[in-house]
Amino acid sequence: MTPEYIALAMFGLLLLGLFMGHPLAMVLGGTAVLGTLIAGKPMVLGIVINRIFGDVLDNFTLIAIPLFVLMARFLSDSGVTDKMFESLRLMMSNVRGGLALAVVFISILLAATTGIIGASITVMGVMALRPMLQYGYSPTLTTGVIAASGCLGILIPPSIMLILMASYSPLSVGELFAGAMVPGIVLGLLYAVWVMIVSIVRPDMAPAVEPDEKISKPALLRMLAIEAVPPLVLILGILGSLLAGIATATEASAIGAALALLIVIMRRKFTWSSFYGAMLETGRTSAMILFIVIGATAFTGVFNITGGLRATQEIIRGLDMEPWMLITMMMFIVFILGAFLDWTGIVLLSFPIFLPIVQEMDINLLWFVVLMSVVLQTSFLTPPFGYALFYLRAIAPSSVKTTDIIKGVLPFIGLILMMCVAVALFPQLVTWLPATLYTN
C-alpha cells in the first residue's frame, strides 16, 4: 500500500474512533497499531515503543505539567480569587457591564496563575454565574464571557499547552511564554471592550445594579490590594524566575507549586483531606494528558515510519501556494480540528507535519506557534466538542439552555479570529517581548 493510502486510512480510522465516542488517547494508540498492520510492518511497533520512552518518558520538560496542575489546585483551594472578585463586583456593580468586566479581569489573573481551563471556568462559574443572572444579565452574555475568559489560561503563561508545544519544537518554554504574553493579554482586553460595547448598545443585556452591600470605595480598594498580593507574588515567582533566566520551566513550576501551597497554609485553608484531593486530581489530570501524549507519539511515529508523514508534507508542498495562503490553510485546518479534537491531539498531530514546512519557508517559528496557540483558543468554544461548553453546562442552572451557552460564545470566537488577524498583520505582538528579554 502506498504512503498516501496509509495516511488516508489512518486519518479515517482516527475520525471513526472519535465519532464512535472512544477516548482520544486510546483512539490514537489503537490507530497506530492498526496502521502498522495496514502497512504490513508490525515490527515498527518496537521502534515506536523506543520512541515513546525517548520522547515522552525521558522528557524532563513535561514534569512541569503535573506541577502546574498541582499549583492550580492549591490556588483554587486557597480561595484567593473569591474576595478579589467580591471586591471588584462591589466596586463595579453600578457600572453597566461591571460584573462581566470583573469576570474578564479576574480570569486574566487566574490565567496567569493556573493555566488550567477546567479550574478557571469552574471557579468563575461558581462565583459569577448565578449572581450575574440574578442581577438581570443576559444568559448568553453571562455564559459567553465566563467560558471565553476562562480559556485564556492556555494562552497566557504559565500554560501547559505552551509547555507541551515547546517540548515538541525547537523553541524554549521561556521564548513561548514571552511570545504569548502580549497576545493573551490583548485578547483579554478585547473581551472587556466587547462587554463595554454590548453594555452600551444593549443595556438590557448588561445592566447596572446597586450593590447589596454598602462599603466605601477606599475600603474596597484596600481589600482588593490585599487580596491581590498572593497571586501577584505567585506570578512574579513563576514568570519572573523563568523569563529572567533564573529557573527552567520545571524549576519555575516547582516554585509555583510551593508558593501556592504556602498561600493555602497562610490563609488557613490547609487540611489533609484537601491536600489528598489535590494530589488525586493532579494525578488524574496529568495521567490523562500524558496518555494522550503517548498515544499521539505512537500515532505520529507509525505515520512517519510508514511514509504517511512524508506523503502528507509533499501534498502540502505540491499545492505551490504563497506562504501567507499556506499559513492561512494550516490555521483553517487547526480551527476545524478544534471542533472535534482536544488541543493535545491537535498539537501532537500537526506539529510534525507543519513545523518542517514552516521552517523551509523561512517563517519565524515563534510567531507561527503563537498564532496557532491563539487559534487553539477556539477549540474549547466550538461545538460539538468544545470543553468549555461542557464545563459550563455542568455548573449552569437548568434555566440556562445549552443553546444560550453556544450563542454566548459565538461573538468571542469572532474576537479570537480578529486577534489571529492582528497577530498575522503585526508579528511584533509576538516577537517584541522575546526580543527584548533574550537579545543581548
Secondary structure, DSSP 8 states (H G I E B T S, - for coil): --HHHHHHHHHHHHHHHHHTT--HHHHHHHHHHHHHHHHT-TTHHHHHHHHHIIIIIT-GGGGHHHHHHHHHHHHHHHTHHHHHHHHHHHHHTTSTTHHHHHHHHHHHHHHTTT--HHHHHHHHIIIIIHHHHHTT--HHHHHHHHHHHHGGGGTSSS-HHHHHHHHTSSS-HHHHHHHHHHHHHHHHHHHHHHHHHHHHH-TTTS-----SS---HHHHHHHHHHHHHHHHHHHIIIIIHHHTTSS-HHHHHHHHHHHHHHHHHHTT---HHHHHHHHHHHHHHHHHHHHHHHHHHHHHHHHHHTTHHHHHHHHHHHT---HHHHHHHHHHHHHHHHTTS-HHHHHHHHHHHHHHHHHHTT--HHHHHHHHHHHGGGGGTSSSS-HHHHHHHHHS-TTS-HHHHHHHHHHHHHHHHHHHHHHHH-THHHHHHHHHHH--
